[in-house]
Amino acid sequence: MDMIEWSDFEKIRLCAGTITAVEDFPEARKPAWKLTINFGETIGTRRSSAQITDLYSKDSLVGQQVMAVVNFPKKQIGPFMSECLVTGVAREDGAIVLVAPLEPVPDGTRLG
């Protein structure tokens, strides 16, 4: 495992945000949702795609907080422009479980 310096970790802006909208993403190679996430006044709203359809329905995601990296460059995913990276961990069966605060926190709160 490569070790990083504390200064490397400090560069990552991993923030809490609330999912405000979920859309189908039929053009994705693997099943995915298009997410709109509110990160509060300072960061604003960002969009991301997430391959989380195995465990999460559209309705179950709206209002849920997630943790996402908000300072990566935008990334084109097919016809969609992703503006942040929603974090998750893979189960043994490959399904992705979202990383989220256990209790509500203000949108935009940074991990650290």
C-alpha positions in Angstrom: 0.0 0.0 0.0 1.3 3.4 -0.9 1.5 5.8 2.0 0.4 9.5 1.6 1.4 12.5 3.5 -1.1 14.5 5.6 -0.8 17.3 3.0 -2.0 14.9 0.3 -5.2 14.1 2.4 -5.8 17.8 3.0 -6.1 18.4 -0.8 -9.2 16.2 -0.9 -12.5 18.0 -0.3 -14.8 15.2 0.8 -18.1 16.8 1.8 -21.6 15.8 2.9 -24.5 16.6 0.6 -28.2 15.9 0.3 -29.6 14.2 -2.8 -32.3 16.4 -4.2 -33.2 14.6 -7.4 -32.6 11.3 -9.1 -33.0 10.6 -12.8 -32.7 7.5 -15.0 -29.4 7.1 -16.9 -30.3 4.7 -19.8 -27.2 5.6 -21.8 -24.8 4.3 -19.0 -22.9 1.1 -19.8 -23.7 -0.3 -16.4 -27.0 0.6 -14.6 -26.7 3.9 -12.9 -28.7 6.9 -11.6 -28.0 10.6 -12.3 -28.0 12.4 -9.0 -28.4 16.0 -8.1 -26.8 16.8 -4.8 -27.0 20.0 -2.7 -23.7 20.8 -0.9 -24.9 24.0 0.7 -24.3 27.7 -0.1 -20.5 27.6 -0.5 -20.2 24.7 -2.9 -23.7 24.7 -4.4 -25.5 21.9 -6.3 -23.5 19.3 -8.2 -24.4 16.4 -10.4 -23.0 12.9 -10.5 -23.8 9.5 -11.8 -23.7 6.5 -9.5 -23.8 2.8 -10.2 -26.0 2.1 -7.1 -29.2 0.7 -8.7 -28.8 -2.7 -7.0 -29.5 -1.4 -3.6 -31.2 2.0 -4.0 -34.4 3.0 -5.8 -34.9 6.6 -7.0 -37.4 7.3 -4.3 -35.2 6.0 -1.5 -32.3 8.3 -2.5 -34.1 11.6 -2.5 -33.3 13.4 0.9 -30.5 11.0 1.7 -27.1 12.5 2.7 -23.9 11.1 1.0 -20.2 11.9 1.1 -18.7 13.0 -2.2 -15.4 14.4 -3.5 -16.2 17.8 -4.8 -12.8 19.0 -6.0 -12.1 16.6 -8.9 -12.3 18.0 -12.4 -15.6 17.4 -14.2 -15.8 14.1 -16.1 -17.7 13.3 -19.2 -19.6 10.0 -18.8 -21.4 9.3 -22.1 -23.8 12.3 -22.6 -23.6 13.3 -19.0 -21.1 15.6 -17.2 -20.2 14.4 -13.7 -19.3 17.2 -11.3 -18.4 15.2 -8.2 -17.6 11.7 -7.1 -20.1 10.0 -4.7 -18.3 7.6 -2.4 -19.3 4.0 -1.7 -17.9 0.6 -0.9 -18.5 -2.7 -2.7 -20.0 -5.7 -1.0 -18.9 -9.2 -1.9 -21.6 -9.5 -4.5 -20.4 -6.2 -6.2 -23.3 -4.0 -5.0 -22.2 -0.6 -3.9 -23.2 0.7 -0.5 -23.1 4.5 -0.2 -20.9 6.2 2.4 -22.9 8.7 4.5 -22.9 10.4 7.8 -24.7 8.4 10.6 -26.4 11.5 11.8 -27.5 14.6 9.7 -24.9 17.3 9.2 -25.1 20.6 7.4 -24.7 20.2 3.6 -21.2 21.1 2.6 -19.6 19.8 5.9 -16.1 18.6 5.1 -14.7 15.3 6.4 -11.6 15.9 8.4 
